[in-house]
């Protein structure tokens, strides 16, 4: 699904910002 892909992308982006 496209929505899940976008959500995963956003999650990883947020994760990298945390570090």
GROMACS elastic network, one bead per residue, 0.5 to 0.9 nm:
[ bonds ]
;  ai    aj funct       b0    kb
    1     4     6  0.55514   500
    1     5     6  0.65305   500
    2     5     6  0.51290   500
    2     6     6  0.63594   500
    2     7     6  0.86729   500
    3     6     6  0.51948   500
    3     7     6  0.61416   500
    3     8     6  0.86299   500
    4     8     6  0.60875   500
    4     9     6  0.85273   500
    5     8     6  0.51706   500
    5     9     6  0.61933   500
    5    10     6  0.86667   500
    6     9     6  0.50204   500
    6    10     6  0.61674   500
    6    11     6  0.85463   500
    7    10     6  0.51108   500
    7    11     6  0.60876   500
    7    12     6  0.86835   500
    8    12     6  0.62029   500
    8    13     6  0.85288   500
    9    12     6  0.53242   500
    9    13     6  0.61937   500
    9    14     6  0.86960   500
   10    13     6  0.50305   500
   10    14     6  0.61746   500
   10    15     6  0.85463   500
   11    14     6  0.51590   500
   11    15     6  0.61272   500
   11    16     6  0.87250   500
   12    16     6  0.62215   500
   12    17     6  0.86227   500
   13    16     6  0.52513   500
   13    17     6  0.63400   500
   13    18     6  0.88259   500
   14    17     6  0.50353   500
   14    18     6  0.63439   500
   15    18     6  0.52020   500
   15    19     6  0.67862   500
   16    19     6  0.53289   500
